[in-house]
Amino acid sequence: MSRRLATHPLLVGWHVASRLPEPVVRGVMHVAADVAWARRGSGVRRLEGNLARVRPDASPRELRRLSRAGMRTYLRYYAETFLLARLSWERIDARVRAEGLENVRPVLQDGSSLVLALSHQGNWDLAGAWATRAVAPVLTVAERLEPAEVFEEFLRLREGAGVRILPLDDGGEVFRDLVRAVRGGGLLVPLLADRDLTSRGIEVELFGERARVAAGPAALAVTTGAPLLPVTVQHERLRGARRRAAGCRWGVVIHFHPAVTVPEGRDRTEQVAALTQRWVDVVAAGIAADPTHWHMLQRVFVADLDPARRVAPSAVAPDAAGGGA
């Protein structure tokens, strides 16, 4: 192990967690969430700022309560991710429940692919590991993280779970690769898109304010003709036989919402913008139902962005691959 690898906090936690019992890992991350929340760093303050848009009538005390619960679900995601590689398929299957599969299976049975628009909710890694065996092969895009060892660790984890990953680079090859794959049929292509990583995103209305999200899901659906389904993921407490089969008290529920339709009679740029707003509206409703599952510790709303990023692009870039997983 390199010195850089050994000293990065995330990777230290990852390798230590791989040697500890699951209840210990979950307990440590729960405590870490409360410590991070109490220290009130920039991430926690940003989370509260985002939650204030979801719940504009919430008091400061209520926002603090929501942000504490949000940090716990955020660190729960990391605890589960640290442990994912050692889970059997039976345990993964017990930890995941899906709703709305009737919106998915007929398209796949016809040999087509589906584009899925997700936000940073619940545990998308656990959802992807389940879906690639229970529904269809999964192909997604991953943001390159620094240092490179962190990205490589996530890459090994996701590919080990059967998920195919395309790194999100600056060039246009990612979008072209996605188009080719979607046109080949039979795939689920989930894209985390509630945050614009490229500065070529789409400006939408989100909780009554302007926000910038990724163009990728809508651009891919318009280009290929594949259906675009909004998807929301939330943690849920497990009980009874399912809890015993899962080996823990927490799982996730995946909601596959009905496909949003592409507006006719408009040019491509207008279609992508309108389709983006439509999936954002569905995902926003899922976030509003319980915002503590929305792990958004970054700037999303235009009012919070740096001035250089406040000018919306005049057209949808052809290489706008979307958000990273």
N, C-alpha and C positions, 0 to 999 in steps of 0.2 A: 504494500500500500504506500503510495507516495505521501510525502509530507503534506502537500496541499490537500490530498484526499483525507488524510488523517485529521486535519485540523478544521475542516469545514463543518460547522455545527450540524447541518442537516445530515451529512453523510456519517458523522460520528453517531448521531441518534439512530440512523438507519441500521448501521452495523451492530450497535449495541442491542437494539430492539430485536434483531434477528436471533439473538441468543437468550432472550428472556421469555417467560411465560406471557401469554396474551393478556391476562388480567393485569399484570404488572405494567406492561406497555401502555395499556389504556389508562391505567391509574396515573402513571407518570405524565402522560400527555394531557390528562384532565387538569392536573395540578399546574402544568406548564401554561395551559390556557388561562387559568385564573391569575397566575403570576404576570403573564403578558398583559392581561386586561387591567390589573391593578397598577402596572407601571405606566399605562396610558401613553404608549408610544405612538408614532405617526400612523402605523397601520390601524391601531384601535381607533384613533381619532378619525381616520378616513372612513372606517367602517361605520362609525356613528354618523358621520356626515351623509353617507349613502343611505343609512337606515332612516335618517330624518326625512329623506325624500319619499321613502315608502310609507312612513307613518308621520305625516306632517303635523298631526295634532298631538303627538306623543310629548309628554313632559320630559325634561332632562333626566329625571329619575327613571322614567320608562325606557328612554333610549339607552341608558346605562345598563338596565336589565336586559334589553334586547342584545346589546353588544356583548355582554358577558356570555349569554347563551350562544351567540354567534361565534365567539372565539372557541367555545367548547366544541361546537360542531366542526369548526375549521380544523382544530387540532385532532378531533376524532378522525377526520379524513386522513391525516398524516399517520396516525396510529394504525389505521386499517391498511393503508398503503404499505407501511413498513412490513406488515404481516402477510400481505396478499400472496407473496410467492410461496409460502408454506401451507396455504389452504388447499384442501382437497376440493375436487369439483362438487362433491356432495355438500360440503359446507358452504361453498359459494352459492350453490343453487338454493340452499335453505335461507341464505341471508338476503336474497333478492326476490322481490315480488314485482310483477309487471301488470300494468293496467293499460288497456287500449291496444292489445296485440291484434285485434280485428282490423286496426288501421294499418297494420304492417304486413301481416302474412299474405293476403291476397296479391299484393304488389310483388313480393318476393316469389310467390308461386308462379307468377307470370314471367319470371326471369328478369325482372327489372331491379334496379337499385333504388335505395331510398337515401335522401339527404336529410340529416337530422340537425336541427338548431338547438343548442343547449346553452344554459348559463352555468356559472360556477356554483352549482348547488349539490348538496349531498356528497356522494362519492362516485364520481364519473368513472374512475378506474375500476372499481368493483362492478359497476354497471356494464362497462365494456367487456370485462373478463367473463361475465355471465352471458352477455348477448352474443358473443362470438361463438359460443357453443350451443346456446339455447335457441337462437333466432337465425343468425346468418353471420358470415365472416365480416369482421369490422376493420375498416380502414379509416384512419384519422390523421390529423396534422398535429405536430407537437412543437411548441415554442422552444427554441434553443435557449437553454439556461446557462448561466455562468456561476461557477466555473464549469468547464466542459464535463468534468467528472460527474456533476449532478445530473446533467442532461443524459449522460450515458447510463447512469444508474436507473433513471426513469425509463429510458429506452429498453434496457434489458428486462425490467419488470413488466412493461406492457407487452413486449414481444414474447416474453415467456408465458404470458397469459393468453397468447394467440392473437393479439391485436397487431395489425400491420401499421407502422408509423412512417409518415413522411415528415422530415424535419422542415420547419418553416424558415426558409431562407429569404434573402432579399430579391432573388431572381424570380422569373415567371414560370420556372419548371414545375413548381408544386401545383399550381392551378392546372396546368396542362396534364400533369400526371393524374390529378383527381378527375378531370374530364374523361380521360381515356378509361380509367378504372370504372367510373360510374356507367359509362356507355357499354362496358363489358357485361354489366348486369350482375345480379345476385348478391349485392353488397349492402351493408349498412355503413353510411359515411357520416358519423357524428362530428360536429364542429362546435367547439366552445366559442361562442361568438358574442357574448355580452360585453366584450371589451375590445376596442380597436387596437391592434398591435402594429399596424402598418402605416398609420396616418393617411390611409386611403379609404377609410370606413364610410359608413352611411350615418347621417344625422337623423335621429328619430325622436319621437316624443316618448319619454319614459317617466311615469309617475308625475306627469304634468310639467316636466322640464325637458329641455333639449339634451340629448346624450349621443355619444358616438359609439357605434357598434360595428362589428366586422361585416363586410359585404359578402364574404365567402359563401355562406349557405344559399342566399338568394341568387347570387351570380352563378353558382354551380347548377342550381335548379333551372334557371332560365336558359343557360347554355345547353344543358343536356336534356331538358324536358322531364327530368326525374321529379317525383313528388317531394315536397319539402314538408317535413313534420316537425313542429315544435315538440320538445321533450323536456320535462321537468323531473328532477330527482330529489328525493327527500329521505332523510333518515327516519326510521320508525322503530319503536321499541318492540322487541319480539317476546312472545309468551308461549307457554305450553310446549307442545311437541316441536314446533318450529324452532323455538329457542334452544331446545336440547339438541336438535339436529344441527343448528348453526354453531353451537358451542360458545355463544355469547348472547348478550341481551339486545344488541343493535343490528339492524339490517337496513336496507334501502328499498324504497318503492319507486319504480320508474313509470312515469305517465307518458305514454305515446299518444299525443293529441292528434286529432284529425288533420290531414294535410291542409295547408293554406294554399289558396288558388292564385295563379298568376293572372293579373289583370290583362284583359285583351285590349287591342286597339291603341297601345302605347309603344313608344320605342324602348329599346333594351334598358337604358338607364332608368327610365321611369318605372319599368316593370320591376327592376331590382330594388329600387327605393320603396315602392309600394309593398312588395313581397316582404321586405325586411321589416317594415312597420307592422305587418300582419303577424309575423311570428313573434316579434317583440311584444305585442299586445297579449298574446297567449302566455308567453313565459312570464311577463310581468304579473299577470293574474296569479300564477303559481307562486311567485315570490311574495306577493302581497298576502297570500293565505298564511304563510309562516316565514317571515323574512330572516329568521335566525338560521335558516339553511342556506342563505345566499352568502357565499364566502367572497365578498368583494371588498378587498382592502386597498384597492387602487382607484385612481380617478376614472370616472365614466362620464360624468355630466360635464357638458360643455363649459359651464361656468367655473368648473374646477380645473380645466385643462390649461396648459401653458399657452400663452398668446399665439405662438407659432402653430399650434394645432387647432385653433378655434375656427379657422377658415375651412368650411366644408369643401371637399373636392367637387369639381364641376362635372365629373363623369366617373363611372365605375371603372377602375383600372382592371385590365384583363388578367392580371396576376394576383388579384385580391383573394388569396386563398382562404382567409378567414382566421378565426381565433385558434390558438393552440390548445391541445388537450393537456 
